[in-house]
Amino acid sequence: MAEKAKPRTTHLETVEPLGERVLIRKDEDKKRTKGGIELPDSVEIPTITGRIVAVSAQVAADEAFPIRQYDKVLFNPKRAIPVDFEADNQLFVVPIEDVVAVFRKAK
């Protein structure tokens, strides 16, 4: 009697920050200045902006932190922990105190 092959199920892996942390997808480093000057590959203007990918439960529950998923933020990268999760994305777990600004559209 032949055994039936079990169908393979794909499990998606996610990253959930813990404590007072958020997961940020860092914006790409700029290769052109605002004046339109193209920079060589060896020179990069460090960019410390990105989009919130995930917010820890602790941060989400605290009204002192007006941050939501998909917000564009400015952050200090010194204590950011890189996450080797997706090859084409630069993801970082960042302590909430290192998120220094949230970009909001004027109403």
N, C-alpha and C positions, 0 to 999 in steps of 0.2 A: 504494500500500500504506500503510495507516494504521499509525502507530507506537503501540505499547502504552504506556499511561501507567504510569509507575513508581509503585509504592505509596510513600506517604510514611511514613518511619519517624520516630518521635519520639525525640529524644535527651534524656534527663534530665540536667540540669546539677547537679553537686554542688559543695560547697565543702570542700576538705581543707586543714586548717591545716598549716603547715610549721614546722620548727624546734621550739622548746619552746613551743608554743601549743596552745590548744584553741578550739573553736567552741562558743559558749554562746548558747542562746535565753533572753533576759532575761525574767523574770517581769513581768507587768503591774504598773504603778504602782498603788498602793493609792488607792482613792477613799473609804475608810471607815476610821476609826480602830478600834482594838481595843475601845474603849468604845462603838462603834456610831454615832459622829458622822459624818454624811455631809459630805464635803468638796466645795466648789465645783470646777468643772472647771479654774479658774485656779490652784488649789492642788494640788500633788502631793507625796506623800511619796516621795522617791527610793528605789527598790528596787534593791538590788544583788545579788539572788539570781537564779538561773536554772538551767537544765538543760544538761548537757553534750550537745551534738549530735554532735560528732566530736572525736577526739583525734589529734594528729599521731603518726606512726610513732615519732618520737623519744621522745615522752612515754610512749607505750604500752610501749615497750621498756625504759624506765627504772623499776626497782622503787621508786625514791625517791618517785615520784608515784603514790599509790594512788587514781587517778581512772579511772573507766570511763564509757562512754557511758551517758546517762540519769541520772547522778548529779546530785543537787541540790547546788549550790555557792553560796558567798558569794564575791563577787569585787570587787576595786577597779576601778571603771570608768574611771579617769583615762587609762590607756593602751590601753583597749579600742578596737578599730577596727570601726566599724559596717559591716555587709555589706548592701548594697542588693540583696537576693536574692529575698525573699518579702515582699510588701506587708503581709501580716497578721502577720508575725513580726519581732521585733527580734532580729537575729542579730549577734553580736560575735565577732571573733577576739581572744582575750585571751592575753597572755603567761602562762605557767604560774606564774611567781612572783607574779602578781596574783590568783591563786586562793588565797584565804586560809583557807577551810574547806570541808569536805564534810559534808553532813548524812547521818547514818547512823541507822537504826532500832536501838533497843536490842534485844539478843537475849535 
